[in-house]
């Protein structure tokens, strides 16, 4: 149903960067009129902004009824009952529990669904100097592998073909839990789930990318050849100030190892521009690294202060104009690389998992290749959840255009959600 018909509106929030936080309060402002017309409507703010701001949210948005952090997900029904009964605003932002993260059993699909996400851990132990996550999400807590695999089987039985495992730093999964199963081991067990076609994960911290995880890209049939590996900066001086725990040389060594075991692997990354004290020379080293690695894509952000993190107290801040100019320069460099990589796929046939109707309309469907490229192509009778051979006809900055390859069956077979020469 539409927002205006709801009895409870939950605004889930992120405080990683400043801009999403501003959007939260803009959205809450738009809900004020609806609350005035419907006093019985309950409005809740969840997630990291809720954890970070607590009671302060009521001062900026007095029409909000409930504020609860990531550790209070299980308590939402009780919080709703409390507000209904006592007619008062409530807050639950206690420090995240050291118990296993809250689990939400996936609902039976109301419509066909090809892809799903499974959280395997929460929190972070890295304390990068710019990042608020350890302060709002708490320390690393891994879910039981038994429950993770049970959830994956449930999703596959409901028709899901591809599962992405989620965590702030999936590479450190299980290291503090004492169950003897690390992330590479978890991937191996997920790979064995009958009926699963593709397996992905995000996000990886470079310092914890193990040799076993690198080998998994060669050994596991369902593991898609794509990794998101945030570098954040190409300058060792800046990486040290960020407390990232690795050097430029170590990062490049790990990318090289990945490409040796899986030559077609796509590598994407995150970069922060304008970190406090970043000189032009530091930024040039980032540009050099981007040109050297030839990322398939990257997500770049201007540095912004987050509450209580060490970098917010650094004095050598860059002005907004300088940060914006560097961001534009970086994006232009990467745009040329991405266009070239996408163009190299024209004429090839890719195994595309059909995920739904294309936003472009015109009777097209959309999906992703194993290397995580978006492809739009005519529907031609295919169903959501199918993995079909698509010949790439055109390449754009952010997507590919193709058509079903009717002759592919003579030359290829599909195995593990990928195409292989017959």
C-alpha positions in Angstrom: 0.0 0.0 0.0 1.0 3.6 -0.4 2.7 5.5 2.4 -0.3 7.6 3.2 -2.4 4.5 3.9 0.1 2.9 6.3 -0.5 2.5 10.1 3.3 2.4 10.8 6.1 4.0 8.8 9.6 2.9 9.5 12.4 5.1 8.1 15.6 3.0 8.0 18.7 5.1 8.0 22.4 5.2 7.3 24.9 7.5 8.8 28.0 6.5 6.9 28.0 9.8 5.0 26.5 13.2 5.7 24.2 13.4 2.7 22.1 10.3 3.5 21.7 11.7 7.0 20.3 15.0 5.6 17.9 13.1 3.4 16.5 11.3 6.5 15.4 14.6 8.1 14.1 15.9 4.8 12.0 12.8 4.5 10.8 13.1 8.1 9.8 16.7 7.4 7.6 15.5 4.5 5.8 13.1 6.9 4.9 15.9 9.4 1.8 16.9 7.4 0.6 13.3 7.1 1.0 12.8 10.9 -1.0 16.0 11.5 -3.9 14.7 9.4 -3.6 11.2 10.9 -2.6 11.4 14.6 -2.8 7.6 15.1 -0.1 7.0 12.4 3.1 5.8 14.1 6.5 7.0 12.6 9.6 5.1 13.6 13.3 5.9 12.8 15.6 2.9 12.7 19.2 2.2 11.8 22.4 4.0 12.3 21.1 7.6 12.4 18.7 6.5 15.1 21.6 4.9 17.1 23.7 8.0 16.6 21.1 10.7 17.4 18.8 9.1 19.9 16.5 11.6 21.7 17.9 14.4 19.5 15.7 13.2 16.7 12.6 14.3 18.6 14.0 17.9 18.7 14.3 18.0 15.0 11.2 15.9 14.2 8.8 16.0 17.1 6.2 14.0 15.2 8.3 10.9 15.4 7.1 8.3 17.8 9.8 5.6 18.0 13.6 5.8 17.7 15.4 2.4 17.7 18.9 1.3 16.8 20.2 -1.8 15.0 20.3 -3.8 18.2 16.6 -3.3 18.9 15.1 -4.8 15.7 13.5 -7.7 17.6 11.9 -5.2 20.0 9.9 -3.2 17.4 6.6 -5.0 18.1 6.9 -4.3 21.8 7.9 -0.7 21.2 4.8 -0.2 19.0 2.6 -1.7 21.8 4.3 0.6 24.3 3.6 3.7 22.3 -0.1 2.7 21.6 -0.6 2.0 25.3 1.3 4.8 27.0 0.9 7.5 24.3 4.5 8.5 24.7 7.6 8.7 22.5 10.1 5.9 23.1 13.8 5.4 22.4 15.8 2.2 22.4 19.4 2.8 21.4 21.2 0.7 23.9 24.6 -0.5 22.9 24.3 -3.4 20.3 24.2 -6.7 22.0 27.1 -9.2 21.8 24.5 -11.8 21.0 24.0 -13.1 17.5 22.5 -10.4 15.2 18.7 -10.3 14.9 17.3 -12.6 12.2 14.3 -11.8 10.1 12.9 -14.9 8.4 12.3 -14.0 4.7 8.7 -14.0 3.7 7.3 -16.2 1.1 7.7 -14.4 -2.2 4.6 -12.5 -3.3 6.1 -12.3 -6.8 9.0 -14.2 -8.4 12.4 -13.1 -7.0 15.7 -14.0 -8.5 18.1 -12.5 -6.1 18.3 -12.1 -2.3 20.6 -10.8 0.4 21.6 -12.7 3.5 23.3 -10.9 6.4 26.1 -13.0 7.9 27.5 -10.6 10.5 27.1 -7.1 11.9 29.4 -4.5 13.4 33.0 -3.7 12.7 36.3 -4.0 14.6 38.5 -1.9 12.3 37.9 1.7 13.6 39.0 3.5 10.4 39.4 7.1 11.5 36.7 8.4 9.2 34.0 5.7 9.9 31.1 5.8 12.3 30.1 2.2 11.9 31.9 0.7 15.0 30.2 3.4 17.1 26.7 2.9 15.9 26.7 -0.8 15.0 29.1 -2.1 17.6 31.8 -4.7 17.4 31.8 -7.6 14.9 29.3 -10.4 15.6 29.0 -13.3 13.3 25.7 -15.3 12.8 25.7 -19.0 13.2 26.7 -20.8 9.9 23.8 -23.3 10.5 21.3 -20.4 10.5 22.9 -18.7 7.5 22.8 -21.9 5.4 19.2 -22.6 6.6 18.2 -19.1 5.3 19.9 -19.7 2.0 18.1 -23.0 1.5 14.8 -21.4 2.4 15.4 -18.7 -0.2 16.5 -21.2 -2.9 13.4 -23.3 -2.2 11.3 -20.1 -2.8 12.9 -19.7 -6.3 15.9 -17.4 -5.5 18.8 -18.1 -7.9 21.4 -15.8 -6.6 22.4 -14.9 -3.0 24.7 -12.1 -1.8 26.2 -12.5 1.6 26.4 -9.2 3.5 28.7 -7.8 6.2 30.7 -4.7 7.0 33.8 -6.9 6.6 32.8 -10.3 5.5 36.5 -11.4 5.3 36.6 -11.5 9.1 33.5 -13.7 9.4 33.8 -16.2 12.2 37.2 -15.1 13.4 35.9 -14.1 16.9 33.2 -16.8 17.3 35.3 -19.9 18.0 33.2 -22.2 15.7 36.2 -23.0 13.5 34.6 -21.8 10.2 36.1 -18.8 8.5 34.6 -16.9 5.5 36.2 -19.1 2.9 34.7 -22.1 4.7 31.3 -20.5 4.8 31.4 -19.8 1.1 32.3 -23.5 0.4 29.3 -24.6 2.4 27.0 -22.1 0.6 28.3 -23.3 -2.7 27.1 -26.8 -1.9 23.5 -25.7 -1.4 21.5 -27.6 -4.0 19.7 -25.3 -6.5 21.8 -22.2 -5.8 23.1 -20.8 -9.1 25.1 -17.8 -8.1 26.9 -16.6 -4.9 28.2 -13.1 -4.2 29.4 -11.2 -1.2 30.2 -7.7 0.0 32.1 -5.9 1.5 35.7 -7.1 1.7 38.4 -5.4 3.7 41.8 -5.7 1.8 43.8 -6.4 5.0 41.7 -9.6 5.7 41.6 -11.0 2.1 43.0 -14.4 2.7 44.8 -16.8 0.3 41.9 -19.3 0.9 39.3 -16.7 -0.1 41.4 -15.9 -3.3 41.4 -19.6 -4.1 37.7 -19.8 -3.6 37.2 -17.9 -6.9 38.9 -20.7 -8.7 37.4 -23.6 -6.7 33.7 -22.7 -6.1 31.3 -23.3 -9.0 28.7 -20.8 -7.9 31.0 -17.9 -6.8 30.6 -15.1 -9.3 33.8 -13.5 -10.6 33.3 -10.1 -9.0 34.8 -8.6 -5.8 34.2 -5.2 -4.3 37.5 -4.3 -2.6 37.6 -0.8 -1.2 41.0 0.9 -1.5 39.9 4.4 -0.2 43.2 6.0 -1.3 46.2 5.3 -3.4 48.6 7.1 -1.0 50.3 5.2 1.8 50.4 8.4 3.9 46.6 8.8 3.7 45.9 5.1 4.2 47.9 5.3 7.5 46.0 8.3 8.6 42.8 6.4 7.8 44.0 3.5 9.9 43.3 1.1 7.0 45.9 -1.5 8.0 47.4 -2.1 4.5 49.7 -0.4 2.1 49.2 0.4 -1.6 51.7 -2.4 -2.5 49.8 -5.0 -0.4 46.5 -4.0 -2.1 48.0 -4.3 -5.6 49.5 -7.7 -4.6 46.1 -9.0 -3.6 44.4 -7.7 -6.8 47.2 -9.5 -8.8 46.5 -12.7 -6.9 42.8 -12.5 -7.6 43.4 -12.0 -11.3 45.8 -14.9 -11.5 43.3 -17.4 -10.2 40.3 -15.9 -12.1 41.4 -14.0 -15.2 37.9 -12.7 -15.9 37.2 -11.3 -12.4 35.7 -7.8 -12.1 37.1 -5.6 -9.4 35.3 -2.6 -8.1 36.3 -0.3 -5.2 35.4 2.7 -3.0 37.5 5.9 -2.8 37.3 8.9 -0.5 38.6 12.1 -2.0 39.6 15.1 0.1 40.5 13.2 3.3 41.9 15.7 5.8 45.5 16.5 4.9 45.3 14.9 1.4 47.8 16.8 -0.8 47.7 17.1 -4.6 50.5 14.5 -4.6 48.4 12.1 -2.5 45.5 12.5 -4.9 47.7 12.0 -7.9 48.8 8.6 -6.4 45.1 7.7 -6.2 44.7 8.5 -9.9 47.8 6.5 -10.7 46.4 3.5 -8.8 43.1 3.7 -10.6 44.8 3.7 -14.0 47.0 0.8 -13.0 44.4 -1.4 -11.5 41.8 -0.6 -14.2 38.7 -1.1 -11.9 35.5 -2.2 -13.6 33.8 0.6 -11.6 34.2 2.6 -8.4 32.2 4.5 -5.9 33.8 7.8 -5.0 32.7 10.1 -2.2 33.9 13.5 -0.8 35.1 13.2 2.7 32.6 14.5 5.3 33.0 14.6 9.1 31.0 12.1 11.0 30.2 12.5 14.7 32.8 11.3 17.2 35.2 9.7 14.8 38.9 10.7 15.0 39.1 12.3 11.6 36.5 14.8 12.6 39.1 16.3 15.0 41.8 16.5 12.3 42.6 20.2 11.7 43.9 20.1 8.1 40.5 19.9 6.3 40.1 20.6 2.6 37.6 23.1 1.3 34.5 21.9 -0.6 35.5 23.3 -3.9 38.8 21.4 -3.8 37.1 18.2 -2.9 34.5 18.6 -5.6 37.2 19.3 -8.3 39.1 16.2 -7.2 35.9 14.1 -7.2 35.1 15.2 -10.8 38.6 14.5 -12.0 38.5 11.0 -10.5 35.1 10.1 -11.9 36.2 11.2 -15.4 39.3 9.0 -15.2 37.2 6.0 -14.1 34.4 6.8 -16.6 36.9 6.3 -19.5 38.1 3.0 -18.0 34.5 1.7 -17.5 33.4 2.6 -21.0 36.4 0.8 -22.4 35.8 -2.3 -20.4 32.1 -2.3 -21.3 32.9 -1.8 -24.9 35.2 -4.9 -24.9 32.1 -7.0 -24.2 30.3 -6.0 -27.4 30.0 -9.1 -29.5 30.4 -11.6 -26.7 27.7 -13.8 -25.2 27.0 -13.4 -21.5 25.0 -15.5 -19.0 22.4 -13.1 -17.7 20.2 -13.8 -14.7 16.8 -12.2 -15.4 15.9 -10.1 -12.4 12.9 -8.1 -13.5 11.5 -5.6 -15.9 13.9 -2.9 -17.1 13.5 0.6 -15.9 13.9 1.6 -19.6 10.6 -0.1 -20.4 9.9 -0.9 -24.1 9.3 -4.6 -23.2 12.8 -5.1 -21.9 14.0 -7.1 -19.0 17.2 -6.5 -17.0 19.7 -8.7 -15.2 23.4 -9.0 -14.4 26.3 -10.9 -15.9 28.5 -13.1 -13.6 30.9 -10.1 -13.5 28.0 -7.9 -12.2 27.4 -5.9 -15.4 23.8 -4.7 -15.9 22.3 -5.9 -19.2 18.9 -4.8 -20.7 17.4 -6.9 -23.5 14.0 -7.7 -25.1 11.9 -10.0 -23.0 11.2 -12.5 -25.8 9.3 -14.9 -23.4 12.0 -15.3 -20.8 11.0 -15.6 -17.1 12.3 -13.9 -14.0 14.9 -16.3 -12.4 16.1 -17.7 -15.7 19.8 -17.6 -16.7 19.9 -17.0 -20.4 22.6 -16.4 -23.0 22.6 -12.8 -24.2 24.7 -11.4 -27.0 25.9 -7.9 -26.2 25.1 -5.4 -28.9 25.9 -2.0 -27.4 27.9 -0.7 -24.4 27.1 2.4 -22.3 28.7 4.0 -19.2 26.6 2.0 -16.7 24.9 -0.8 -18.6 24.9 -3.0 -21.7 22.2 -3.6 -24.3 21.8 -7.1 -25.8 19.5 -9.7 -27.3 18.9 -13.4 -26.6 21.5 -15.5 -28.4 19.4 -18.1 -30.1 22.4 -20.1 -31.3 24.2 -20.1 -28.0 23.0 -23.6 -27.1 25.0 -25.1 -29.9 28.3 -23.6 -28.5 27.8 -23.2 -24.8 26.5 -24.9 -21.7 25.4 -23.2 -18.5 27.0 -24.4 -15.3 26.9 -22.6 -12.0 25.2 -19.6 -13.5 28.1 -19.0 -15.9 28.6 -19.8 -19.6 31.2 -22.4 -20.6 32.3 -23.5 -24.1 30.8 -26.9 -24.9 
